[in-house]
Amino acid sequence: MASLIAPITHGLNLVYIVTWDNILTVINWVTPSHSADNVVPEGRAGAHGKWPEFVAPGEGVSRSPCPAVNAMANHGAYALIP
């Protein structure tokens, strides 16, 4: 019985996730809360598309396997503990 229920619940979960994602996408299209040039709050790194200069990682500084996290660390968005 459990082997019959598992694929059904998996399918229902998939339908739910895809439906909810599509609903949120339509809501964001219809009611955008920020203009394209005003997503990052004023005074934060990246406000109005202005990012800090690139800073290469120093000796002994560890980096993440995620390229996006590394890019943020290299541009001063996050301070990573060595």
Distance bins in CASP14 RR format, pairs under 12 A and 6 or more apart:
PFRMAT RR
TARGET T0000
AUTHOR 0000-0000-0000
RMODE 2
METHOD distances of the structure
MODEL  1
1 8 0 0 0 0 0 1 0 0 0 0 0
2 8 0 0 0 0 0 1 0 0 0 0 0
2 9 0 0 0 0 0 1 0 0 0 0 0
3 9 0 0 0 0 0 1 0 0 0 0 0
3 10 0 0 0 0 0 1 0 0 0 0 0
4 10 0 0 0 0 0 1 0 0 0 0 0
5 11 0 0 0 0 0 1 0 0 0 0 0
5 12 0 0 0 0 0 1 0 0 0 0 0
6 12 0 0 0 0 0 1 0 0 0 0 0
6 13 0 0 0 0 0 1 0 0 0 0 0
7 13 0 0 0 0 0 1 0 0 0 0 0
7 14 0 0 0 0 0 1 0 0 0 0 0
8 14 0 0 0 0 0 1 0 0 0 0 0
8 15 0 0 0 0 0 1 0 0 0 0 0
9 15 0 0 0 0 0 1 0 0 0 0 0
9 16 0 0 0 0 0 1 0 0 0 0 0
10 16 0 0 0 0 0 1 0 0 0 0 0
10 17 0 0 0 0 0 1 0 0 0 0 0
11 17 0 0 0 0 1 0 0 0 0 0 0
11 18 0 0 0 0 1 0 0 0 0 0 0
11 19 0 0 0 0 0 1 0 0 0 0 0
12 18 0 0 0 0 0 1 0 0 0 0 0
12 19 0 0 0 0 0 1 0 0 0 0 0
13 19 0 0 0 0 0 1 0 0 0 0 0
13 20 0 0 0 0 0 1 0 0 0 0 0
14 20 0 0 0 0 0 1 0 0 0 0 0
14 21 0 0 0 0 0 1 0 0 0 0 0
15 21 0 0 0 0 0 1 0 0 0 0 0
15 22 0 0 0 0 0 1 0 0 0 0 0
16 22 0 0 0 0 0 1 0 0 0 0 0
16 23 0 0 0 0 0 1 0 0 0 0 0
17 23 0 0 0 0 0 1 0 0 0 0 0
17 24 0 0 0 0 0 1 0 0 0 0 0
18 24 0 0 0 0 0 1 0 0 0 0 0
18 25 0 0 0 0 0 1 0 0 0 0 0
19 25 0 0 0 0 0 1 0 0 0 0 0
19 26 0 0 0 0 0 1 0 0 0 0 0
20 26 0 0 0 0 0 1 0 0 0 0 0
20 27 0 0 0 0 0 1 0 0 0 0 0
21 27 0 0 0 0 0 1 0 0 0 0 0
21 28 0 0 0 0 0 1 0 0 0 0 0
22 28 0 0 0 0 0 1 0 0 0 0 0
22 29 0 0 0 0 0 1 0 0 0 0 0
23 29 0 0 0 0 0 1 0 0 0 0 0
23 30 0 0 0 0 0 1 0 0 0 0 0
24 30 0 0 0 0 0 1 0 0 0 0 0
24 31 0 0 0 0 0 1 0 0 0 0 0
25 31 0 0 0 0 0 1 0 0 0 0 0
25 32 0 0 0 0 0 1 0 0 0 0 0
26 32 0 0 0 0 0 1 0 0 0 0 0
27 33 0 0 0 0 0 1 0 0 0 0 0
28 34 0 0 0 0 0 1 0 0 0 0 0
32 38 0 0 0 0 0 1 0 0 0 0 0
32 39 0 0 0 0 1 0 0 0 0 0 0
33 39 0 0 0 0 1 0 0 0 0 0 0
34 40 0 0 0 0 1 0 0 0 0 0 0
34 41 0 0 0 0 1 0 0 0 0 0 0
34 42 0 0 0 0 0 1 0 0 0 0 0
34 47 0 0 0 0 0 1 0 0 0 0 0
34 48 0 0 0 0 0 1 0 0 0 0 0
35 48 0 0 0 0 0 1 0 0 0 0 0
36 48 0 0 0 0 0 1 0 0 0 0 0
36 49 0 0 0 0 0 1 0 0 0 0 0
37 46 0 0 0 0 0 1 0 0 0 0 0
37 47 0 0 0 0 1 0 0 0 0 0 0
37 48 1 0 0 1 0 0 0 0 0 0 0
37 49 1 0 0 1 0 0 0 0 0 0 0
37 50 0 0 0 0 0 1 0 0 0 0 0
38 44 0 0 0 0 0 1 0 0 0 0 0
38 46 0 0 0 0 0 1 0 0 0 0 0
38 47 0 0 0 0 1 0 0 0 0 0 0
38 48 1 0 0 1 0 0 0 0 0 0 0
38 49 0 0 0 0 0 1 0 0 0 0 0
39 46 0 0 0 0 1 0 0 0 0 0 0
39 47 0 0 0 0 1 0 0 0 0 0 0
39 48 0 0 0 0 1 0 0 0 0 0 0
39 49 0 0 0 0 1 0 0 0 0 0 0
40 46 1 0 1 0 0 0 0 0 0 0 0
40 47 1 0 1 0 0 0 0 0 0 0 0
40 48 1 0 0 1 0 0 0 0 0 0 0
40 49 1 0 0 1 0 0 0 0 0 0 0
40 50 0 0 0 0 1 0 0 0 0 0 0
40 51 0 0 0 0 1 0 0 0 0 0 0
40 77 0 0 0 0 1 0 0 0 0 0 0
41 47 1 0 0 1 0 0 0 0 0 0 0
41 48 0 0 0 0 0 1 0 0 0 0 0
42 48 0 0 0 0 1 0 0 0 0 0 0
42 49 0 0 0 0 0 1 0 0 0 0 0
42 50 0 0 0 0 0 1 0 0 0 0 0
43 49 0 0 0 0 0 1 0 0 0 0 0
43 50 0 0 0 0 1 0 0 0 0 0 0
43 52 0 0 0 0 0 1 0 0 0 0 0
44 50 0 0 0 0 0 1 0 0 0 0 0
44 51 0 0 0 0 0 1 0 0 0 0 0
44 52 0 0 0 0 0 1 0 0 0 0 0
44 72 0 0 0 0 0 1 0 0 0 0 0
44 76 0 0 0 0 0 1 0 0 0 0 0
44 77 0 0 0 0 1 0 0 0 0 0 0
44 78 0 0 0 0 0 1 0 0 0 0 0
45 51 1 0 0 1 0 0 0 0 0 0 0
45 52 1 0 1 0 0 0 0 0 0 0 0
45 53 0 0 0 0 0 1 0 0 0 0 0
45 71 0 0 0 0 0 1 0 0 0 0 0
45 72 0 0 0 0 1 0 0 0 0 0 0
45 73 0 0 0 0 0 1 0 0 0 0 0
45 74 0 0 0 0 0 1 0 0 0 0 0
45 75 1 0 0 1 0 0 0 0 0 0 0
45 76 1 0 0 1 0 0 0 0 0 0 0
45 77 1 0 1 0 0 0 0 0 0 0 0
45 78 0 0 0 0 1 0 0 0 0 0 0
45 79 0 0 0 0 0 1 0 0 0 0 0
46 52 0 0 0 0 1 0 0 0 0 0 0
46 72 0 0 0 0 0 1 0 0 0 0 0
46 75 0 0 0 0 1 0 0 0 0 0 0
46 76 0 0 0 0 0 1 0 0 0 0 0
46 77 1 0 0 1 0 0 0 0 0 0 0
47 77 0 0 0 0 0 1 0 0 0 0 0
49 75 0 0 0 0 0 1 0 0 0 0 0
50 75 0 0 0 0 0 1 0 0 0 0 0
51 71 0 0 0 0 1 0 0 0 0 0 0
51 72 0 0 0 0 1 0 0 0 0 0 0
51 74 0 0 0 0 0 1 0 0 0 0 0
51 75 1 0 1 0 0 0 0 0 0 0 0
51 76 0 0 0 0 1 0 0 0 0 0 0
51 77 1 0 0 1 0 0 0 0 0 0 0
52 71 0 0 0 0 0 1 0 0 0 0 0
52 72 0 0 0 0 0 1 0 0 0 0 0
52 73 0 0 0 0 0 1 0 0 0 0 0
52 74 0 0 0 0 1 0 0 0 0 0 0
52 75 1 0 1 0 0 0 0 0 0 0 0
52 76 1 0 1 0 0 0 0 0 0 0 0
52 77 1 0 0 1 0 0 0 0 0 0 0
52 78 0 0 0 0 0 1 0 0 0 0 0
52 79 0 0 0 0 0 1 0 0 0 0 0
53 74 0 0 0 0 1 0 0 0 0 0 0
53 75 1 0 0 1 0 0 0 0 0 0 0
53 76 0 0 0 0 1 0 0 0 0 0 0
53 77 0 0 0 0 0 1 0 0 0 0 0
54 70 0 0 0 0 0 1 0 0 0 0 0
54 71 0 0 0 0 1 0 0 0 0 0 0
54 72 0 0 0 0 0 1 0 0 0 0 0
54 73 0 0 0 0 0 1 0 0 0 0 0
54 74 1 0 1 0 0 0 0 0 0 0 0
54 75 1 0 0 1 0 0 0 0 0 0 0
54 76 0 0 0 0 1 0 0 0 0 0 0
54 77 0 0 0 0 0 1 0 0 0 0 0
55 61 0 0 0 0 0 1 0 0 0 0 0
55 70 0 0 0 0 0 1 0 0 0 0 0
55 71 0 0 0 0 0 1 0 0 0 0 0
55 72 0 0 0 0 0 1 0 0 0 0 0
55 73 0 0 0 0 1 0 0 0 0 0 0
55 74 1 0 0 1 0 0 0 0 0 0 0
55 75 1 0 0 1 0 0 0 0 0 0 0
55 76 1 0 0 1 0 0 0 0 0 0 0
55 77 0 0 0 0 0 1 0 0 0 0 0
55 78 0 0 0 0 0 1 0 0 0 0 0
55 79 0 0 0 0 0 1 0 0 0 0 0
55 80 0 0 0 0 0 1 0 0 0 0 0
56 63 0 0 0 0 0 1 0 0 0 0 0
56 70 0 0 0 0 0 1 0 0 0 0 0
56 73 0 0 0 0 0 1 0 0 0 0 0
56 74 1 0 0 1 0 0 0 0 0 0 0
56 75 0 0 0 0 0 1 0 0 0 0 0
56 76 0 0 0 0 0 1 0 0 0 0 0
57 63 1 0 0 1 0 0 0 0 0 0 0
57 64 0 0 0 0 0 1 0 0 0 0 0
57 69 0 0 0 0 0 1 0 0 0 0 0
57 70 0 0 0 0 1 0 0 0 0 0 0
57 71 0 0 0 0 0 1 0 0 0 0 0
57 73 1 0 0 1 0 0 0 0 0 0 0
57 74 1 0 0 1 0 0 0 0 0 0 0
57 75 0 0 0 0 0 1 0 0 0 0 0
57 76 0 0 0 0 0 1 0 0 0 0 0
57 79 0 0 0 0 0 1 0 0 0 0 0
57 80 0 0 0 0 1 0 0 0 0 0 0
57 82 0 0 0 0 1 0 0 0 0 0 0
58 73 0 0 0 0 0 1 0 0 0 0 0
58 74 0 0 0 0 0 1 0 0 0 0 0
58 80 0 0 0 0 0 1 0 0 0 0 0
58 82 0 0 0 0 1 0 0 0 0 0 0
59 82 0 0 0 0 1 0 0 0 0 0 0
60 80 0 0 0 0 0 1 0 0 0 0 0
60 81 0 0 0 0 0 1 0 0 0 0 0
60 82 1 0 1 0 0 0 0 0 0 0 0
61 70 0 0 0 0 0 1 0 0 0 0 0
61 73 0 0 0 0 1 0 0 0 0 0 0
61 74 0 0 0 0 0 1 0 0 0 0 0
61 79 0 0 0 0 0 1 0 0 0 0 0
61 80 1 0 0 1 0 0 0 0 0 0 0
61 81 0 0 0 0 1 0 0 0 0 0 0
61 82 1 0 1 0 0 0 0 0 0 0 0
62 69 0 0 0 0 0 1 0 0 0 0 0
62 70 0 0 0 0 0 1 0 0 0 0 0
62 73 0 0 0 0 1 0 0 0 0 0 0
62 80 1 0 0 1 0 0 0 0 0 0 0
62 81 0 0 0 0 1 0 0 0 0 0 0
62 82 1 0 0 1 0 0 0 0 0 0 0
63 69 1 0 0 1 0 0 0 0 0 0 0
63 70 1 0 1 0 0 0 0 0 0 0 0
63 71 0 0 0 0 0 1 0 0 0 0 0
63 72 0 0 0 0 0 1 0 0 0 0 0
63 73 1 0 0 1 0 0 0 0 0 0 0
63 74 0 0 0 0 1 0 0 0 0 0 0
63 78 0 0 0 0 0 1 0 0 0 0 0
63 80 1 0 0 1 0 0 0 0 0 0 0
63 81 0 0 0 0 0 1 0 0 0 0 0
63 82 0 0 0 0 1 0 0 0 0 0 0
64 70 1 0 1 0 0 0 0 0 0 0 0
64 71 0 0 0 0 1 0 0 0 0 0 0
64 72 0 0 0 0 1 0 0 0 0 0 0
64 73 1 0 0 1 0 0 0 0 0 0 0
64 74 0 0 0 0 0 1 0 0 0 0 0
64 78 0 0 0 0 1 0 0 0 0 0 0
64 80 1 0 0 1 0 0 0 0 0 0 0
64 81 0 0 0 0 0 1 0 0 0 0 0
66 72 0 0 0 0 1 0 0 0 0 0 0
66 73 0 0 0 0 0 1 0 0 0 0 0
66 78 0 0 0 0 0 1 0 0 0 0 0
66 80 0 0 0 0 0 1 0 0 0 0 0
67 73 0 0 0 0 0 1 0 0 0 0 0
67 74 0 0 0 0 0 1 0 0 0 0 0
68 74 0 0 0 0 0 1 0 0 0 0 0
68 75 0 0 0 0 0 1 0 0 0 0 0
68 77 0 0 0 0 0 1 0 0 0 0 0
68 78 0 0 0 0 0 1 0 0 0 0 0
69 75 0 0 0 0 0 1 0 0 0 0 0
69 76 0 0 0 0 0 1 0 0 0 0 0
69 77 0 0 0 0 1 0 0 0 0 0 0
69 78 1 0 0 1 0 0 0 0 0 0 0
69 79 0 0 0 0 0 1 0 0 0 0 0
69 80 0 0 0 0 1 0 0 0 0 0 0
70 76 0 0 0 0 0 1 0 0 0 0 0
70 77 0 0 0 0 0 1 0 0 0 0 0
70 78 0 0 0 0 1 0 0 0 0 0 0
70 80 0 0 0 0 1 0 0 0 0 0 0
71 77 0 0 0 0 1 0 0 0 0 0 0
71 78 0 0 0 0 1 0 0 0 0 0 0
71 80 0 0 0 0 0 1 0 0 0 0 0
72 78 1 0 1 0 0 0 0 0 0 0 0
72 79 0 0 0 0 0 1 0 0 0 0 0
72 80 0 0 0 0 1 0 0 0 0 0 0
73 79 1 0 0 1 0 0 0 0 0 0 0
73 80 1 0 1 0 0 0 0 0 0 0 0
73 81 0 0 0 0 0 1 0 0 0 0 0
73 82 0 0 0 0 0 1 0 0 0 0 0
74 80 0 0 0 0 1 0 0 0 0 0 0
END
